[in-house]
Amino acid sequence: MSPKPADGATSADPQGYVTLVAELKQRIADARLRAALSVNRELVLLYRGSAETSFPVRRARAGASGVRASLETEP
């Protein structure tokens, strides 16, 4: 079974087929870009959330060690 011509493309219209394929390729490229941007956004949010969760703990530890060090050096 041969595929049906799409929107103005006929078997006698190779340029219509070429245009159709070019449009499909562009739509696929656009969809891939949107997907990549979406994935990157989600990863940034994930990493940012994990950093916000872990950095206060690190700051508290660093601050505590700084206080301890200053107490140890005071006369």
Biopython code that builds the backbone (N, CA, C, O; Angstrom):
import numpy as np
from Bio.PDB.StructureBuilder import StructureBuilder

atoms = [
    (1, "MET", "N", (0.846, -1.166, 0.000)),
    (1, "MET", "CA", (0.000, 0.000, 0.000)),
    (1, "MET", "C", (0.893, 1.231, 0.000)),
    (1, "MET", "O", (1.810, 1.331, 0.815)),
    (2, "SER", "N", (0.639, 2.156, -0.893)),
    (2, "SER", "CA", (1.446, 3.374, -0.946)),
    (2, "SER", "C", (0.846, 4.440, -0.035)),
    (2, "SER", "O", (-0.371, 4.497, 0.140)),
    (3, "PRO", "N", (1.704, 5.289, 0.548)),
    (3, "PRO", "CA", (1.193, 6.328, 1.446)),
    (3, "PRO", "C", (0.385, 7.362, 0.688)),
    (3, "PRO", "O", (0.640, 7.633, -0.485)),
    (4, "LYS", "N", (-0.601, 7.942, 1.379)),
    (4, "LYS", "CA", (-1.425, 8.971, 0.757)),
    (4, "LYS", "C", (-0.647, 10.276, 0.688)),
    (4, "LYS", "O", (0.118, 10.585, 1.602)),
    (5, "PRO", "N", (-0.826, 11.040, -0.371)),
    (5, "PRO", "CA", (-0.168, 12.341, -0.447)),
    (5, "PRO", "C", (-0.719, 13.264, 0.634)),
    (5, "PRO", "O", (-1.895, 13.191, 0.988)),
    (6, "ALA", "N", (0.133, 14.119, 1.144)),
    (6, "ALA", "CA", (-0.273, 15.037, 2.214)),
    (6, "ALA", "C", (-0.386, 16.450, 1.685)),
    (6, "ALA", "O", (0.455, 16.902, 0.908)),
    (7, "ASP", "N", (-1.412, 17.138, 2.103)),
    (7, "ASP", "CA", (-1.639, 18.564, 1.832)),
    (7, "ASP", "C", (-1.004, 19.081, 0.544)),
    (7, "ASP", "O", (0.011, 19.776, 0.588)),
    (8, "GLY", "N", (-1.572, 18.759, -0.553)),
    (8, "GLY", "CA", (-1.125, 19.294, -1.823)),
    (8, "GLY", "C", (-0.013, 18.488, -2.481)),
    (8, "GLY", "O", (0.310, 18.732, -3.643)),
    (9, "ALA", "N", (0.572, 17.551, -1.779)),
    (9, "ALA", "CA", (1.630, 16.743, -2.379)),
    (9, "ALA", "C", (0.985, 15.574, -3.113)),
    (9, "ALA", "O", (0.146, 14.863, -2.559)),
    (10, "THR", "N", (1.373, 15.392, -4.327)),
    (10, "THR", "CA", (0.870, 14.263, -5.102)),
    (10, "THR", "C", (2.060, 13.432, -5.547)),
    (10, "THR", "O", (3.209, 13.855, -5.423)),
    (11, "SER", "N", (1.779, 12.271, -6.057)),
    (11, "SER", "CA", (2.879, 11.429, -6.523)),
    (11, "SER", "C", (3.619, 12.099, -7.683)),
    (11, "SER", "O", (4.782, 11.788, -7.940)),
    (12, "ALA", "N", (2.950, 13.011, -8.379)),
    (12, "ALA", "CA", (3.590, 13.730, -9.481)),
    (12, "ALA", "C", (4.220, 15.029, -8.988)),
    (12, "ALA", "O", (4.723, 15.812, -9.793)),
    (13, "ASP", "N", (4.200, 15.272, -7.657)),
    (13, "ASP", "CA", (4.723, 16.520, -7.092)),
    (13, "ASP", "C", (5.852, 16.213, -6.117)),
    (13, "ASP", "O", (5.635, 16.226, -4.906)),
    (14, "PRO", "N", (7.039, 15.938, -6.614)),
    (14, "PRO", "CA", (8.136, 15.607, -5.705)),
    (14, "PRO", "C", (8.525, 16.762, -4.794)),
    (14, "PRO", "O", (8.996, 16.535, -3.680)),
    (15, "GLN", "N", (8.337, 17.994, -5.247)),
    (15, "GLN", "CA", (8.680, 19.142, -4.412)),
    (15, "GLN", "C", (7.774, 19.206, -3.184)),
    (15, "GLN", "O", (8.209, 19.610, -2.106)),
    (16, "GLY", "N", (6.521, 18.808, -3.352)),
    (16, "GLY", "CA", (5.610, 18.769, -2.204)),
    (16, "GLY", "C", (6.080, 17.753, -1.172)),
    (16, "GLY", "O", (5.979, 17.986, 0.033)),
    (17, "TYR", "N", (6.588, 16.634, -1.649)),
    (17, "TYR", "CA", (7.117, 15.609, -0.740)),
    (17, "TYR", "C", (8.358, 16.128, -0.016)),
    (17, "TYR", "O", (8.510, 15.934, 1.190)),
    (18, "VAL", "N", (9.236, 16.783, -0.757)),
    (18, "VAL", "CA", (10.456, 17.336, -0.168)),
    (18, "VAL", "C", (10.090, 18.375, 0.894)),
    (18, "VAL", "O", (10.699, 18.414, 1.963)),
    (19, "THR", "N", (9.117, 19.196, 0.604)),
    (19, "THR", "CA", (8.659, 20.206, 1.564)),
    (19, "THR", "C", (8.077, 19.545, 2.801)),
    (19, "THR", "O", (8.358, 19.961, 3.925)),
    (20, "LEU", "N", (7.270, 18.523, 2.596)),
    (20, "LEU", "CA", (6.673, 17.793, 3.712)),
    (20, "LEU", "C", (7.756, 17.189, 4.607)),
    (20, "LEU", "O", (7.686, 17.308, 5.830)),
    (21, "VAL", "N", (8.738, 16.554, 4.015)),
    (21, "VAL", "CA", (9.822, 15.942, 4.792)),
    (21, "VAL", "C", (10.607, 17.019, 5.536)),
    (21, "VAL", "O", (10.971, 16.823, 6.696)),
    (22, "ALA", "N", (10.871, 18.138, 4.895)),
    (22, "ALA", "CA", (11.601, 19.229, 5.542)),
    (22, "ALA", "C", (10.815, 19.772, 6.735)),
    (22, "ALA", "O", (11.398, 20.062, 7.780)),
    (23, "GLU", "N", (9.500, 19.912, 6.586)),
    (23, "GLU", "CA", (8.666, 20.393, 7.688)),
    (23, "GLU", "C", (8.653, 19.394, 8.841)),
    (23, "GLU", "O", (8.715, 19.785, 10.007)),
    (24, "LEU", "N", (8.574, 18.118, 8.517)),
    (24, "LEU", "CA", (8.605, 17.089, 9.559)),
    (24, "LEU", "C", (9.937, 17.104, 10.303)),
    (24, "LEU", "O", (9.969, 16.990, 11.528)),
    (25, "LYS", "N", (11.030, 17.244, 9.565)),
    (25, "LYS", "CA", (12.347, 17.305, 10.201)),
    (25, "LYS", "C", (12.434, 18.504, 11.140)),
    (25, "LYS", "O", (12.989, 18.398, 12.234)),
    (26, "GLN", "N", (11.894, 19.632, 10.721)),
    (26, "GLN", "CA", (11.925, 20.834, 11.558)),
    (26, "GLN", "C", (11.077, 20.651, 12.810)),
    (26, "GLN", "O", (11.476, 21.060, 13.901)),
    (27, "ARG", "N", (9.910, 20.039, 12.652)),
    (27, "ARG", "CA", (9.060, 19.788, 13.821)),
    (27, "ARG", "C", (9.741, 18.846, 14.809)),
    (27, "ARG", "O", (9.650, 19.037, 16.022)),
    (28, "ILE", "N", (10.420, 17.833, 14.286)),
    (28, "ILE", "CA", (11.146, 16.897, 15.152)),
    (28, "ILE", "C", (12.277, 17.624, 15.868)),
    (28, "ILE", "O", (12.467, 17.435, 17.070)),
    (29, "ALA", "N", (13.030, 18.454, 15.148)),
    (29, "ALA", "CA", (14.126, 19.205, 15.762)),
    (29, "ALA", "C", (13.591, 20.145, 16.843)),
    (29, "ALA", "O", (14.194, 20.266, 17.909)),
    (30, "ASP", "N", (12.468, 20.808, 16.579)),
    (30, "ASP", "CA", (11.858, 21.703, 17.573)),
    (30, "ASP", "C", (11.412, 20.937, 18.810)),
    (30, "ASP", "O", (11.608, 21.392, 19.936)),
    (31, "ALA", "N", (10.817, 19.778, 18.594)),
    (31, "ALA", "CA", (10.357, 18.956, 19.720)),
    (31, "ALA", "C", (11.541, 18.463, 20.543)),
    (31, "ALA", "O", (11.465, 18.429, 21.771)),
    (32, "ARG", "N", (12.627, 18.082, 19.889)),
    (32, "ARG", "CA", (13.821, 17.645, 20.612)),
    (32, "ARG", "C", (14.400, 18.782, 21.443)),
    (32, "ARG", "O", (14.830, 18.568, 22.577)),
    (33, "LEU", "N", (14.413, 19.981, 20.890)),
    (33, "LEU", "CA", (14.929, 21.138, 21.620)),
    (33, "LEU", "C", (14.066, 21.431, 22.840)),
    (33, "LEU", "O", (14.586, 21.665, 23.931)),
    (34, "ARG", "N", (12.747, 21.418, 22.657)),
    (34, "ARG", "CA", (11.850, 21.651, 23.791)),
    (34, "ARG", "C", (12.037, 20.587, 24.868)),
    (34, "ARG", "O", (12.022, 20.898, 26.059)),
    (35, "ALA", "N", (12.212, 19.347, 24.457)),
    (35, "ALA", "CA", (12.428, 18.264, 25.426)),
    (35, "ALA", "C", (13.742, 18.455, 26.172)),
    (35, "ALA", "O", (13.791, 18.285, 27.391)),
    (36, "ALA", "N", (14.804, 18.806, 25.460)),
    (36, "ALA", "CA", (16.104, 19.016, 26.101)),
    (36, "ALA", "C", (16.032, 20.180, 27.084)),
    (36, "ALA", "O", (16.572, 20.090, 28.187)),
    (37, "LEU", "N", (15.379, 21.261, 26.703)),
    (37, "LEU", "CA", (15.241, 22.409, 27.598)),
    (37, "LEU", "C", (14.436, 22.037, 28.840)),
    (37, "LEU", "O", (14.754, 22.471, 29.947)),
    (38, "SER", "N", (13.411, 21.245, 28.654)),
    (38, "SER", "CA", (12.583, 20.817, 29.778)),
    (38, "SER", "C", (13.381, 19.943, 30.742)),
    (38, "SER", "O", (13.307, 20.117, 31.958)),
    (39, "VAL", "N", (14.136, 19.011, 30.194)),
    (39, "VAL", "CA", (14.961, 18.139, 31.033)),
    (39, "VAL", "C", (16.006, 18.960, 31.777)),
    (39, "VAL", "O", (16.218, 18.758, 32.973)),
    (40, "ASN", "N", (16.660, 19.881, 31.080)),
    (40, "ASN", "CA", (17.670, 20.709, 31.730)),
    (40, "ASN", "C", (17.061, 21.548, 32.841)),
    (40, "ASN", "O", (17.667, 21.707, 33.901)),
    (41, "ARG", "N", (15.886, 22.080, 32.614)),
    (41, "ARG", "CA", (15.218, 22.883, 33.640)),
    (41, "ARG", "C", (14.942, 22.041, 34.881)),
    (41, "ARG", "O", (15.194, 22.479, 36.003)),
    (42, "GLU", "N", (14.432, 20.850, 34.678)),
    (42, "GLU", "CA", (14.134, 19.976, 35.805)),
    (42, "GLU", "C", (15.405, 19.589, 36.565)),
    (42, "GLU", "O", (15.397, 19.523, 37.794)),
    (43, "LEU", "N", (16.481, 19.337, 35.847)),
    (43, "LEU", "CA", (17.738, 18.988, 36.513)),
    (43, "LEU", "C", (18.287, 20.163, 37.318)),
    (43, "LEU", "O", (18.783, 19.983, 38.431)),
    (44, "VAL", "N", (18.197, 21.359, 36.756)),
    (44, "VAL", "CA", (18.654, 22.548, 37.488)),
    (44, "VAL", "C", (17.843, 22.711, 38.765)),
    (44, "VAL", "O", (18.404, 22.982, 39.827)),
    (45, "LEU", "N", (16.537, 22.551, 38.669)),
    (45, "LEU", "CA", (15.700, 22.666, 39.867)),
    (45, "LEU", "C", (16.044, 21.583, 40.892)),
    (45, "LEU", "O", (16.056, 21.846, 42.094)),
    (46, "LEU", "N", (16.318, 20.385, 40.424)),
    (46, "LEU", "CA", (16.692, 19.296, 41.322)),
    (46, "LEU", "C", (18.003, 19.603, 42.033)),
    (46, "LEU", "O", (18.097, 19.483, 43.255)),
    (47, "TYR", "N", (19.020, 20.001, 41.262)),
    (47, "TYR", "CA", (20.324, 20.291, 41.846)),
    (47, "TYR", "C", (20.248, 21.499, 42.777)),
    (47, "TYR", "O", (20.874, 21.520, 43.837)),
    (48, "ARG", "N", (19.480, 22.492, 42.371)),
    (48, "ARG", "CA", (19.333, 23.677, 43.210)),
    (48, "ARG", "C", (18.656, 23.322, 44.530)),
    (48, "ARG", "O", (19.061, 23.802, 45.589)),
    (49, "GLY", "N", (17.637, 22.491, 44.465)),
    (49, "GLY", "CA", (16.944, 22.061, 45.672)),
    (49, "GLY", "C", (17.846, 21.259, 46.590)),
    (49, "GLY", "O", (17.807, 21.425, 47.810)),
    (50, "SER", "N", (18.666, 20.382, 46.002)),
    (50, "SER", "CA", (19.564, 19.593, 46.844)),
    (50, "SER", "C", (20.659, 20.473, 47.428)),
    (50, "SER", "O", (21.113, 20.225, 48.545)),
    (51, "ALA", "N", (21.093, 21.495, 46.699)),
    (51, "ALA", "CA", (22.108, 22.410, 47.218)),
    (51, "ALA", "C", (21.538, 23.234, 48.366)),
    (51, "ALA", "O", (22.214, 23.451, 49.371)),
    (52, "GLU", "N", (20.297, 23.692, 48.221)),
    (52, "GLU", "CA", (19.671, 24.464, 49.291)),
    (52, "GLU", "C", (19.468, 23.613, 50.540)),
    (52, "GLU", "O", (19.488, 24.122, 51.660)),
    (53, "THR", "N", (19.276, 22.329, 50.337)),
    (53, "THR", "CA", (19.098, 21.422, 51.466)),
    (53, "THR", "C", (20.427, 21.145, 52.162)),
    (53, "THR", "O", (20.483, 21.104, 53.391)),
    (54, "SER", "N", (21.498, 20.956, 51.390)),
    (54, "SER", "CA", (22.765, 20.554, 51.995)),
    (54, "SER", "C", (23.630, 21.728, 52.434)),
    (54, "SER", "O", (24.388, 21.586, 53.394)),
    (55, "PHE", "N", (23.550, 22.886, 51.771)),
    (55, "PHE", "CA", (24.436, 23.994, 52.121)),
    (55, "PHE", "C", (24.164, 24.586, 53.496)),
    (55, "PHE", "O", (25.128, 24.930, 54.179)),
    (56, "PRO", "N", (22.928, 24.731, 53.951)),
    (56, "PRO", "CA", (22.751, 25.238, 55.322)),
    (56, "PRO", "C", (23.424, 24.339, 56.353)),
    (56, "PRO", "O", (23.952, 24.834, 57.350)),
    (57, "VAL", "N", (23.412, 23.051, 56.133)),
    (57, "VAL", "CA", (24.073, 22.123, 57.045)),
    (57, "VAL", "C", (25.576, 22.367, 57.000)),
    (57, "VAL", "O", (26.230, 22.402, 58.042)),
    (58, "ARG", "N", (26.123, 22.536, 55.808)),
    (58, "ARG", "CA", (27.556, 22.794, 55.667)),
    (58, "ARG", "C", (27.923, 24.131, 56.297)),
    (58, "ARG", "O", (28.955, 24.238, 56.960)),
    (59, "ARG", "N", (27.086, 25.161, 56.098)),
    (59, "ARG", "CA", (27.365, 26.468, 56.692)),
    (59, "ARG", "C", (27.344, 26.383, 58.206)),
    (59, "ARG", "O", (28.184, 26.980, 58.879)),
    (60, "ALA", "N", (26.393, 25.647, 58.740)),
    (60, "ALA", "CA", (26.304, 25.511, 60.193)),
    (60, "ALA", "C", (27.540, 24.802, 60.723)),
    (60, "ALA", "O", (28.088, 25.194, 61.753)),
    (61, "ARG", "N", (27.979, 23.770, 60.032)),
    (61, "ARG", "CA", (29.188, 23.059, 60.458)),
    (61, "ARG", "C", (30.406, 23.970, 60.355)),
    (61, "ARG", "O", (31.242, 23.995, 61.259)),
    (62, "ALA", "N", (30.509, 24.710, 59.268)),
    (62, "ALA", "CA", (31.647, 25.607, 59.078)),
    (62, "ALA", "C", (31.621, 26.714, 60.131)),
    (62, "ALA", "O", (32.660, 27.084, 60.677)),
    (63, "GLY", "N", (30.444, 27.232, 60.409)),
    (63, "GLY", "CA", (30.323, 28.278, 61.416)),
    (63, "GLY", "C", (30.683, 27.759, 62.791)),
    (63, "GLY", "O", (31.343, 28.458, 63.560)),
    (64, "ALA", "N", (30.268, 26.560, 63.112)),
    (64, "ALA", "CA", (30.565, 25.967, 64.411)),
    (64, "ALA", "C", (32.058, 25.732, 64.551)),
    (64, "ALA", "O", (32.625, 25.972, 65.617)),
    (65, "SER", "N", (32.699, 25.268, 63.497)),
    (65, "SER", "CA", (34.136, 25.040, 63.593)),
    (65, "SER", "C", (34.883, 26.366, 63.689)),
    (65, "SER", "O", (35.924, 26.448, 64.341)),
    (66, "GLY", "N", (34.355, 27.404, 63.041)),
    (66, "GLY", "CA", (34.973, 28.719, 63.145)),
    (66, "GLY", "C", (34.863, 29.273, 64.548)),
    (66, "GLY", "O", (35.809, 29.881, 65.048)),
    (67, "VAL", "N", (33.724, 29.074, 65.193)),
    (67, "VAL", "CA", (33.528, 29.524, 66.573)),
    (67, "VAL", "C", (34.455, 28.758, 67.492)),
    (67, "VAL", "O", (35.095, 29.335, 68.371)),
    (68, "ARG", "N", (34.521, 27.471, 67.286)),
    (68, "ARG", "CA", (35.386, 26.636, 68.097)),
    (68, "ARG", "C", (36.840, 27.066, 67.964)),
    (68, "ARG", "O", (37.565, 27.149, 68.955)),
    (69, "ALA", "N", (37.259, 27.337, 66.732)),
    (69, "ALA", "CA", (38.642, 27.753, 66.495)),
    (69, "ALA", "C", (38.929, 29.088, 67.172)),
    (69, "ALA", "O", (40.000, 29.276, 67.748)),
    (70, "SER", "N", (37.978, 30.012, 67.105)),
    (70, "SER", "CA", (38.208, 31.312, 67.733)),
    (70, "SER", "C", (38.209, 31.186, 69.243)),
    (70, "SER", "O", (38.945, 31.913, 69.910)),
    (71, "LEU", "N", (37.416, 30.292, 69.806)),
    (71, "LEU", "CA", (37.418, 30.083, 71.262)),
    (71, "LEU", "C", (38.720, 29.436, 71.710)),
    (71, "LEU", "O", (39.230, 29.726, 72.792)),
    (72, "GLU", "N", (39.243, 28.569, 70.879)),
    (72, "GLU", "CA", (40.481, 27.892, 71.231)),
    (72, "GLU", "C", (41.680, 28.833, 71.220)),
    (72, "GLU", "O", (42.632, 28.637, 71.976)),
    (73, "THR", "N", (41.636, 29.851, 70.366)),
    (73, "THR", "CA", (42.771, 30.768, 70.256)),
    (73, "THR", "C", (42.668, 31.937, 71.228)),
    (73, "THR", "O", (43.655, 32.645, 71.422)),
    (74, "GLU", "N", (41.518, 32.163, 71.842)),
    (74, "GLU", "CA", (41.390, 33.265, 72.805)),
    (74, "GLU", "C", (42.107, 32.896, 74.095)),
    (74, "GLU", "O", (42.116, 31.735, 74.503)),
    (75, "PRO", "N", (42.707, 33.898, 74.732)),
    (75, "PRO", "CA", (43.419, 33.628, 75.992)),
    (75, "PRO", "C", (42.493, 33.309, 77.148)),
    (75, "PRO", "O", (42.957, 33.063, 78.262)),
]
sb = StructureBuilder()
sb.init_structure("model")
sb.init_model(0)
sb.init_chain("A")
sb.init_seg("    ")
for serial, (resi, resn, name, xyz) in enumerate(atoms, 1):
    if name == "N":
        sb.init_residue(resn, " ", resi, " ")
    sb.init_atom(name, np.array(xyz, "f"), 0.0, 1.0, " ", f" {name:<3s}", serial, name[0])
structure = sb.get_structure()
